[in-house]
């Protein structure tokens, strides 16, 4: 990673050089300066802040220190696992929200009408994810549902990442016609990739890691514009012969035994 920490005008910033989805500069909140941030954010039109336990000593309990400057904030990163998210609902202009650790109270995602990027630990405290219609990028840890039905109406989604998930299939993903990338890591219950359909023609990248029971991947045949495929640490699979019909596929890494005699079986059968 090329990300760095820099000091600017006496304030600490996180400089993002990796992700196009995140702001280039993010103001890091430091405990000794807590009372100064409201004016600093207003005066310098700061739109991105980070709360990191390495710089707060865990003394920041909520976001009340922002006051009216909360309306300026469009990107919030919380790397403090025990933090109460009190007053987060005042950040109504958020476009990016990234949080480490489990939610300590309910979080209604529908409050953030402009939210494009969400990264968090999934729980029942995460409310109204299914109507977060503005989302383009979604990353969840601990997603416990059987499939992706809860996301079926999030038509603007371009990428989905699931870590340590309980999903068994990808049903619901067929509605996501703008989806370009799916990443799944640690999915012990995932048995098939059923859910992909012809409407997923914008899909470019599928990456699945640590899915020891994944055997049925026939649904990949619908992804006619797929460019990159990673299938690593999965079960033995029957065939990859259908991939010959995907003309744009230029990178494929599969660590599995493959029978490759071809298969006419339908998805999930």
C-alpha positions in Angstrom: 0.0 0.0 0.0 1.2 3.5 -0.8 -0.9 5.4 1.7 0.9 7.8 4.0 0.4 10.1 7.0 1.3 13.7 6.4 1.3 16.9 8.6 -0.3 19.9 6.9 -0.8 23.3 8.6 -0.1 21.6 12.0 -2.9 19.0 11.4 -2.5 15.3 10.6 -3.9 13.9 7.3 -4.2 10.5 5.8 -3.1 10.6 2.2 -4.9 7.9 0.0 -2.9 6.9 -3.0 -4.6 3.5 -3.6 -8.4 3.6 -3.8 -10.2 5.7 -6.3 -13.4 5.3 -4.2 -11.9 7.2 -1.2 -10.9 10.9 -0.9 -7.2 11.7 -1.5 -6.8 13.6 1.8 -8.6 12.8 5.0 -8.2 14.8 8.2 -7.2 12.6 11.2 -8.9 13.7 14.4 -6.4 14.0 17.3 -7.6 14.1 20.9 -5.6 17.1 22.0 -7.1 19.3 19.2 -10.7 18.1 19.6 -12.1 21.6 20.4 -10.4 23.1 17.4 -11.8 20.9 14.7 -15.2 22.6 14.3 -13.7 25.9 13.2 -10.9 24.3 11.2 -13.4 22.1 9.2 -15.6 25.1 8.5 -12.8 27.5 7.5 -10.9 25.0 5.3 -14.0 23.3 3.9 -12.8 19.9 5.1 -15.1 17.1 3.8 -13.3 14.0 4.9 -12.3 12.9 8.5 -10.9 9.8 10.2 -11.2 8.8 13.8 -8.4 6.4 14.5 -7.7 5.0 18.0 -4.0 5.4 17.4 -4.5 9.2 17.6 -7.5 9.5 19.9 -6.4 7.3 22.8 -10.0 6.1 22.8 -11.3 9.3 24.4 -13.7 10.3 21.6 -17.0 8.8 22.4 -19.2 10.2 19.7 -19.3 12.8 17.0 -20.8 15.7 18.9 -17.6 17.7 18.7 -18.4 18.4 15.0 -21.4 20.6 15.8 -22.7 22.4 12.7 -19.6 21.5 10.8 -21.0 18.0 10.4 -22.9 19.2 7.4 -19.5 19.6 5.6 -18.5 16.0 6.1 -18.9 13.7 3.1 -16.5 11.0 4.1 -16.2 9.4 7.6 -13.7 6.6 8.5 -13.9 5.2 12.0 -11.0 2.9 13.1 -11.9 2.8 16.7 -13.8 -0.4 17.5 -15.4 0.7 20.8 -16.7 4.0 19.6 -20.3 5.0 20.0 -21.7 6.4 16.8 -23.9 8.9 18.5 -24.6 12.0 16.4 -23.7 10.3 13.2 -27.2 11.0 11.9 -26.3 14.7 11.7 -23.8 13.8 8.9 -26.7 13.8 6.4 -24.4 14.6 3.4 -22.2 11.5 3.8 -21.1 9.8 0.6 -18.5 7.5 2.1 -18.8 5.6 5.4 -16.2 3.1 6.6 -16.4 1.7 10.1 -14.3 -0.9 12.0 -15.9 -3.0 14.7 -19.4 -4.0 15.6 -22.2 -1.4 15.9 -23.0 -0.5 19.4 -26.4 1.0 18.5 -28.8 1.0 15.5 -27.6 2.7 12.4 -30.3 3.7 9.9 -28.5 3.8 6.5 -31.5 5.4 4.8 -30.6 8.7 6.5 -27.7 9.2 4.1 -29.4 9.9 0.8 -26.1 10.5 -1.0 -24.2 7.5 0.4 -22.1 5.8 -2.4 -19.6 3.7 -0.4 -20.3 1.7 2.7 -17.8 -0.5 4.5 -18.8 -2.0 7.9 -19.5 -5.1 10.0 -23.0 -6.4 9.2 -25.5 -6.9 12.0 -29.2 -6.6 12.8 -28.3 -3.1 14.0 -27.7 -2.0 10.4 -31.1 -0.8 9.4 -32.6 -0.2 6.0 -29.7 -1.5 3.9 -32.2 -2.7 1.4 -33.3 0.8 0.5 -29.9 2.4 0.4 -30.5 3.1 -3.3 -27.6 5.5 -3.8 -24.9 2.9 -2.9 -22.3 2.1 -5.6 -19.8 0.2 -3.5 -20.7 -2.1 -0.6 -18.2 -4.0 1.6 -19.6 -6.1 4.5 -17.9 -8.4 7.1 -20.0 -11.1 8.8 -22.9 -11.0 6.4 -25.1 -13.8 7.8 -27.9 -14.1 5.2 -28.2 -17.1 2.9 -28.1 -15.1 -0.3 -28.0 -11.5 -1.7 -31.8 -10.9 -1.8 -31.5 -7.9 0.5 -29.4 -6.1 -2.2 -31.7 -6.8 -5.1 -33.1 -3.3 -5.3 -29.7 -1.5 -5.0 -29.5 -1.1 -8.8 -26.6 1.4 -8.7 -24.2 -1.0 -7.1 -20.9 -1.4 -9.0 -19.0 -3.5 -6.5 -19.8 -5.9 -3.7 -17.3 -7.4 -1.2 -18.2 -9.9 1.4 -15.8 -11.2 4.1 -16.5 -14.0 6.5 -20.0 -14.6 5.2 -22.7 -17.2 5.6 -24.1 -17.0 2.1 -25.0 -20.3 0.3 -25.7 -18.8 -3.2 -25.8 -15.4 -5.0 -29.5 -15.2 -5.6 -30.5 -11.6 -5.8 -27.5 -10.5 -7.7 -29.3 -10.9 -11.0 -31.0 -7.6 -10.4 -27.8 -5.7 -10.1 -27.3 -4.8 -13.7 -24.5 -2.2 -13.1 -22.4 -4.6 -11.0 -18.8 -4.9 -12.2 -17.0 -6.6 -9.4 -17.8 -9.3 -6.8 -15.3 -10.3 -4.1 -16.0 -13.1 -1.6 -13.5 -14.2 1.0 -14.2 -16.9 3.7 -17.6 -18.3 2.7 -17.7 -21.9 4.1 -21.4 -22.3 3.3 -21.2 -21.2 -0.3 -22.0 -24.1 -2.6 -22.7 -22.5 -5.9 -22.7 -19.2 -7.8 -26.3 -19.4 -8.8 -27.9 -16.0 -9.1 -25.9 -14.7 -12.0 -28.1 -14.2 -15.1 -27.8 -12.7 -18.6 -28.6 -9.3 -17.1 -25.2 -9.3 -15.3 -23.5 -8.4 -18.6 -21.5 -5.6 -17.0 -19.6 -8.0 -14.6 -15.9 -7.7 -15.2 -14.3 -9.3 -12.1 -15.3 -12.3 -9.9 -13.0 -13.2 -7.0 -13.8 -16.0 -4.6 -11.4 -17.2 -1.9 -11.7 -19.7 1.0 -15.0 -21.3 0.0 -14.3 -24.9 0.7 -17.7 -26.2 -0.4 -18.0 -24.2 -3.6 -18.3 -26.7 -6.5 -21.0 -25.4 -8.8 -19.8 -22.4 -10.8 -21.8 -23.0 -14.0 -23.6 -19.6 -13.5 -20.4 -17.9 -14.6 -21.4 -18.7 -18.2 -23.8 -15.7 -18.2 -21.0 -13.2 -17.6 -20.1 -12.6 -21.2 -17.9 -9.6 -20.5 -15.9 -11.1 -17.6 -12.3 -10.1 -17.7 -10.8 -11.4 -14.4 -11.6 -14.6 -12.5 -10.0 -15.8 -9.3 -11.3 -19.1 -7.7 -8.8 -20.0 -4.9 -9.1 -22.5 -2.0 -12.5 -23.9 -3.2 -13.8 -27.4 -3.7 -13.2 -29.6 -6.8 -15.3 -28.3 -9.7 -16.8 -30.2 -12.7 -15.8 -28.1 -15.6 -14.4 -24.8 -16.9 -15.3 -25.6 -20.5 -18.0 -22.9 -20.7 -15.4 -20.2 -20.1 -14.3 -20.6 -23.7 -17.4 -18.6 -24.7 -16.3 -15.6 -22.7 -14.1 -13.7 -25.1 -12.9 -10.9 -22.9 -11.5 -13.2 -20.2 -7.8 -12.3 -20.0 -6.9 -13.4 -16.5 -7.9 -16.6 -14.7 -6.5 -18.2 -11.6 -8.2 -21.4 -10.4 -6.7 -23.5 -7.6 -9.0 -26.6 -7.8 -9.2 -30.0 -9.4 -11.2 -29.7 -12.6 -12.8 -32.7 -14.3 -13.5 -30.5 -17.4 -15.5 -33.1 -19.4 -18.2 -30.5 -19.9 -21.6 -30.3 -18.2 -25.1 -29.6 -19.3 -26.4 -29.4 -15.8 -28.5 -26.3 -14.9 -27.4 -24.1 -12.0 -28.2 -25.6 -8.7 -29.4 -28.9 -10.1 
